[in-house]
Amino acid sequence: MPATKDRPGRSRATPRPFVLWREVLTAYAAPALTAGAAAVATGQRDLAVAAVTSIAGTSAVVAFLLGTWLRNGGRPRRWTTVLPGVVVTVVLAVATTGAAALLGWFAARWLPAHAPLLAGARLERLRIDLPVSAALATAVVTLRWCGSAARRTPRPTAREDTR
């Protein structure tokens, strides 16, 4: 019987490499589709508009900014590779959620006073839409990045440490 060779290529267990445009596209499409489907199912017109604007837009912007920052020209920051991926995710999620919550609060308060055409219930949605979208996009992008960074820079095993 001839010896069988392993087929070259990736196994299903290894994550795909971190590609920024793919992450941004996914960060826009996933919440737009899910929130849009919920809007259609419940008949909420405001949710349908928010699905493709504030919800998906915030997710895409956060994914782009965070992905660019994490990549840092292809060189990961030391603290992002030393700490476990869950810790990095929690730290970044808290930071981006806080920033998005402040931005949503500011926009809901400031914009109606300075742009009367924009006043309404849609601006009140920003207080919820922005932080929730930022938290979800941060979690997904950071975990994907940590998975691909771990594959690029393997951690030494106990056997390698004793040499």
MOLIN-V123760 format. One record per pair of residues at least 12 apart in sequence whose C-alpha atoms are under 7 Angstrom apart, sorted by the first residue. I is the first residue (numbers start at 1). J is the second residue. Records with the same first field share a line. If there is no record, write none. Layout:
BEGIN
I->J / J
END
This chain:
BEGIN
15->147 / 148
16->148
17->148
18->144 / 145 / 148
20->64 / 67
23->63 / 141
24->60 / 63 / 64
25->60
27->56 / 59 / 60 / 63 / 137
28->56 / 57 / 59 / 60
29->56
31->51 / 55 / 56
32->51 / 52 / 55 / 56
35->47 / 48 / 51
36->48 / 51
46->122
54->129 / 130
55->129 / 130 / 133
58->130 / 133 / 134
59->133 / 134 / 137
62->134 / 137 / 138
63->137 / 138 / 141
67->141
85->143 / 146
89->139 / 142 / 143
92->138
93->135 / 138 / 139
96->134 / 135
97->131 / 134 / 135
100->130 / 131 / 134
101->127 / 130 / 131
104->126 / 127 / 130
105->127
108->123 / 124 / 126 / 127
END
